[in-house]
């Protein structure tokens, strides 16, 4: 799933690794439309919107959260239907024991959704104190059970081999 605007560097690292390793994927926009932008202004078209992923979680092995510049506004727009759908989808994937992958604020969203309790997560350093149930670390990335997190888009590369191994 990709927020609007999404951090293109992070999203494209995941997509390139999946493509190069023959891992099928679909990108769902956390928005009302499939047309979203990267934080640098590049327009991209996703496969679908997050609302249409609800109830379809069994069709997927994992969920990747691609962070972006929209996240600082999340608290102001948490009640928007697409953000509510995003949180519901994260919770369902976590409750089903599926792999959750994310960077930057991903670990915090997994925490808010109630699926990272007691788990180690790598989050952006500014977010460490915001975690309620998950355990924020200073590591560039963490793998704790089915939760794979990287601190920022610049540390995804350290995590990506473990993600690919888990999804193959």
N, C-alpha and C positions, 0 to 999 in steps of 0.2 A: 504494500500500500504506500502511496505517495501523497504527502500533504501538498497544499498549494499556497505559496510556491515551495517547491521541493529543492533540497540541496542536490543539484545535478551531479556533482562529484561523487557523492555517496551513492545515489541511485544507480548511476552508470557503472560504478565498480561492481555492484551486485549483478546487474544485468549482463555485463561483459563476462563475469566469471560463470554465470549460469549458461550463457550462450556457448562459451568456449568448452564447457564440460558437458554439454548435451542435457542440461537440466531444464525441463519445461517450466514455464512461469507465465503468469498473467499479472498485469499491473492494474491495481484499483486506485482511483483517485479518491482522496478524502476531500470531496467537493461535490457540488451538485451537477458537475459536468465532467466529461472525460478530457476536456481541453484545459490543461494546467500549464504553469510556467515553472522554469527553474529559477533559482534565486538570482541568476544572471540574466534573466529575461527571455530565455529560449522557450518557445512554445512547444509542448509535446502533447500527444494524444495518447491517453491510457487506454487499456482494453475495456474498462468498465468503471463504474463508480462503486464506492464502498457499500452503499445501500444494497446493491445486488449481490454482495458477498455474504450478507446475513442469511443464515439457513443453508448455505452451501459449503460450510467449513469442512465437511467430511470429504469433499472433493480434492482437498489440498493436504499436503504433508507438513507444510510449514508456512509461517507468516513472516514476512520481512517488513519492518517499519523503516521507511526512508524519511529521515528528518528533513527539516527545511526552515526557512525564515518565517513560516506561518506559525510555528510553535510558540514563539513569545506571546502571540495573541491568543493562544489556546484557552487560557483562563478566562479571557473576556468573551470567548465564543464557545465555551464548553457545552452550552445547551443547544448549539446548532445541531440540527438533525444528523448531518454527516459526521460530526464529532461524537455524538451519542452512538451512532452506528459503529464508528471506529472502535470505541471503548467496548461495545458489546461484542464485536468480532474478536478483539484481543482476548477478552475474558473467555469466550467460547473456545478459542484455540488453546488457551492455557488450561482450561478445565478438562479438555480432551487429551491433555498430555502431548500436544503437538509442539514442534520446534518453533520457538519465537526468536527472531533475530532483529537486532536494531542497533543503532548508534546514536550518540548524542543524548537526546531525550527519550530514546526508546526504552531504556531500563526504568525510567521514571513512569512512563505510561504503563509498563507491565506491572509496576508497583501499584499505581492508582487502580488498575483493573483487578487487583487482588490476586495476581497469579505469580508474584515473585517473592512472596513472604519468606524471609530467611535466606533467600538466594543472593549470591554475590553478583553484582552487576557493575559494569563500567559505564559511567555516565559523564557527560560534560562536567568538568570541575565545578562550574557555577551551580550545578544542580544537586550536588552531594547532600547538602543539608535539607533538601526538600523531600528526600525519601522517607517514607513512614515505616514500611515493613521489610523492604529489601535492604541489602547491605552494600553500600557504595564503596568501591575500592579505588585506589590510585593506579591500578593496572591499566595499560593501554587497551586491553580487552579481557573479557571473562567468559568462560564457559562453565555454567553451573547447571548440570542436568540438561534440560531441554531449552535453557535460556542462553543465547549467544549475544553478547553485547560488546560494542566498541565505544571508547570514549568520544571520539569525533570521527569525521570523515577521513581524517589523516591517519587514523589507526585501523580502519577497516581492513587494509591490506594485511595486517598482522593476524586478523581473524578469519579472513576469507578461505584459507585452505581448510580450516576446521569446519566451516560451514559447508563447503563443497563435499568434503568427506562424509559429513552427516547426511547430506541430501542424495548422494549417489546410491 
